[in-house]
Amino acid sequence: MPLSQWMPLRMILQWTRLKVSHRTSSQRKHGLSEREGTGANKVGQGSHSSKHTPHDNILDIDIMWVKDFPEPAGVSYGEQKTTFEVLREEQRTGSLGTFGPFEDLAKWELAEWLIKSGASQSEIDKCYWILEGHFLVQVNGDVHDYNGERRIEELFIWCHNPVDCVKELIGNPAFKEAMNYALQKVFTGSTEEDQVFNEMWTGEWWWELQEKLPKGATIALIIIVSDNTQLCQFSGDKQAWPVYLTIGNIDTAIHHQPSKQAMVLLGYLPVTKLECLSPECCKEHAYYLFHYCMSLILEPLIAASKDGVYMTCSDSQIHHLFLILASYIANNPEQCLVAAIRENSCPICKVSLDDHGNPGCAPSHNPSTILTALRSLEMGTPSPAFQNLHLCPIPQPFWADLPYTNIFECFTPDLLHQLHKGVFKDHMVKWCIQIAGKGGAQEVDEQLKCLPDHPGLRHFKKGISTISQWTAPNTRGYCWENSIQIFLEFPLIFSPFNLASLAQKLLILSGRVMNPRTSTTLPQPLSFKLRP
């Protein structure tokens, strides 16, 4: 397949500007260096082609041994240069051809025109979306215009092929030392009692999934991130709905560094008010529109999950990859939208509305049960399960045909809204202000202002009552760094009951939930009883 069929237009234009050599050298310069030994031997050699172990970044515990999967996993089926290496070699040898790296004269002239036109990079990217990757969705409304005809609204979906995005990520030499192709179990001590979980390939779910796939298969765990975002405070009601993609085979530490570009833009969902529909139908059609658009974007993953795709990975080895949707990161309203469940219900389990906040566990949602209840809408009469589970009228969710995917196990906790701003700011802080009586907010501000400056400690010089919009750095710094000094002592001074015990348990919960590593012997954070 010609390289120009999958290469982004932005990358091709960078070639024309003779910046590819600088970009390649920069990737190698800032890529991960060879890791130092940590007391455990490298595994994954032989049938496994993994080049590093998931315990390389665990420094504060003694890793004793690693257990590999008993069957061949992550097997190499040959050696081949990555696409980045091929482009680099063609640049050095000058064998790109007359129009290289473009496919023909027409694309060469298009790139030449874009460069000479003085268009900005954002306009060039928009040109690529228009020419290469978009779907047109037509919404037939039930509202009539002045001519008596039904209004029609046309929406565009800008997207890449998710298989091509995975191919670019897993074949990027910059991630060579941060990529893993075979699952492992990491243990401390001499037995299997203390198992460590710090990366996706150390989890039990990957182990169970590997047993269902052919021998030698390599799993590429897809992580989807979406967020309906207000562009800025000065843009009126302008919004964007980006969808991002990454893979769980890359180290978590690399995902947390935006400069590494381990998260790629998959596409943009249409943001519309659906003015062609009446208010009674607008919300239900918005549910359906989201799932229909996501199904168009993720449709290539269906075949890639069932049959697999052979790709050249960053280690210059050919692997048989199965692309499985494993995680969906979104806030709580968007999780409910993805799960096809009403926003006042839990998108993960069957807890009733009256039991929200009570201790105890509820059974998780079952995808087959949910799909059966949703398909009862086509019969004209919703089933009792449809009413009891508080489902949205979506006959075919986008995840229905994705193999090996349980969407209700894909959701991750929303730490910013649920923990930092939810449990701590909206509850713990308000409780402390209320028990302080009149002027409680000023008392909290004075306590925070009196804290001395210290490296690594966020100092709120004006307090917190004047902050109008809380961001992730503010909330994390306020919740974890300053709360130990203030909110463990504050209840002891003003509270007539044992609020300090509750504050202590909430802070322990916050610390353990934010820990990127856990093990089977550590107390689970959600097992704490939050009642004093």
C-alpha positions, 0 to 999 in steps of 0.5 A, a space after each residue: 500500500 502506498 505510504 501516502 494513503 495512510 500518512 497524515 497530510 501534516 506529516 507529508 507537508 513536514 517532509 516537503 519542508 525538510 523537517 522530517 530529519 529533525 523530527 526523527 532525530 528528535 524522537 530518538 533523542 528524547 526516546 527512552 534510553 536503555 533501562 538499568 537493571 532492577 534486580 530482575 532479569 529481562 523476560 520475554 525472549 524466545 517466543 516472547 518478543 517483549 523488550 522490557 518488563 513491567 516492573 522496571 519502574 517499580 523502585 520502592 518494592 523488592 521484585 522477586 520474580 515474574 511469571 510468563 503466560 504458559 502458552 506462546 504470546 506476543 510471538 514474532 512472525 518475522 522481521 521488517 523495518 518500521 514505516 518510520 525507518 523506511 521513510 528515514 532510509 528513503 530520505 538518506 538514499 534519495 530513493 523517494 522518486 519524483 513525487 515522493 513521499 507523495 503518491 502522484 503529481 496531484 497530491 504533490 501539487 496540492 501540498 505545494 499549493 498549501 505551503 505557498 498559500 500561507 495557510 496556517 497549520 490548523 487550516 492545513 489540518 482541516 484541509 486534510 480532514 475534508 479530503 481524507 477522513 469524514 462521514 456525512 450524517 443526515 438528520 431528518 427532523 420533525 419540525 417544518 420550515 416556512 415552506 412546509 417541508 421537514 427540516 434536514 440537518 447535515 453533520 460531519 464526522 471527522 475521523 481517522 481509521 483506528 487501525 491506522 492509529 494503532 499501526 502508527 503508535 505500535 510501530 513508532 520507534 520512539 516507544 521501542 523501550 516502553 512497549 510490551 507485547 506479552 502479558 506477565 504476572 509480577 510477584 513479590 516474595 517467594 510465593 504467589 500471594 503478593 501480586 503487583 498490578 501496575 500496568 495493563 499487561 500485569 492485570 488478570 483481565 489480559 491473562 483471561 483474554 489471552 486464553 481465548 485467542 490463538 496461540 502466539 497472538 499479540 493483544 493491543 488494548 485500545 484505550 478511548 478517551 472522549 470529552 465534550 468540551 467548551 472551547 473557551 469562556 469567550 467563544 459563546 456556546 462553541 463546543 468540540 467533542 474530540 475522541 482520542 486513542 492510545 494503546 495499553 501496551 505503552 508504559 503508563 509513565 509515557 501516557 502521562 507525558 504529553 510531549 511523548 505524543 502517545 495519545 493520538 486524535 481519533 476524530 471529532 464527533 458532531 456537536 449540534 443542538 438538533 434544531 430540526 427536531 422538536 424538544 420532545 424528540 431531541 434528547 432521545 435522538 442525541 443518544 442515538 446520534 452519538 452511538 451511530 457516529 461512534 459505530 462509524 468511527 470504530 467499525 474497522 475494529 470489529 474485523 481487527 478484533 475477530 481476525 487480527 491484523 499483522 503489523 510491524 511493531 516498534 521492535 521491527 518484528 511482525 506481530 499478529 495483533 488483536 485490537 480489543 477495546 479495553 478502556 473508555 475514559 470519560 466523565 460520569 455523564 458521558 459514561 452513562 451515555 456510552 452505557 446507554 443508561 440514564 444519567 441518574 443511574 450507575 453506568 457500571 452496576 445495578 445499584 438502585 437509585 435509593 441505595 446510592 451512597 449506602 455501603 455494600 456492592 451491587 452486581 455489575 451490568 451484563 452486556 447481553 441483558 442490556 442488549 436484549 432489553 434495548 432490542 425489545 424496543 424494536 418490538 414496540 413494547 419495552 421489556 420490564 428490564 428496560 424500565 428497571 435498569 433505566 435504559 436509554 432508547 438506543 436499539 444498537 449501541 456502538 459497542 454491541 458488535 465489538 468482540 471481547 468487549 464488556 463496556 461496563 468493565 471499561 469505565 475508569 474512575 473519574 478522579 477529578 469530578 468524583 474524588 477531588 471535586 466530588 468527595 473532597 471539595 463538595 463534601 469534606 470542605 463544606 462540612 468543615 466550613 459548616 461546623 466552623 459556624 459563621 465565617 467558616 470560609 474565612 477561617 479555612 482561608 486563614 488557615 491555608 494562608 498561614 501555611 509556610 512555603 515549602 518545595 512541593 507544597 501548593 500554597 494558596 496565598 488568597 485562600 480557596 473561597 475566591 476560586 471560581 473554576 477548579 482545575 485538576 492541578 488546583 484540586 489535587 494540590 488542595 486535596 492532598 497536599 494541604 488537607 493533611 495540615 488543615 482538614 485533619 486538625 480542623 474537625 478536632 477543633 470545631 466538631 462536636 462529633 468524630 468528623 476527624 475519623 471520617 476525614 482521615 479515612 477519606 484522605 487515605 482513600 484519596 491516596 490509595 486510589 491515586 496510587 498507580 500501583 497496587 497489590 493483592 496484599 495491600 488493603 483495597 481502597 474501597 473497602 474502607 467504611 467511611 462512617 466514623 
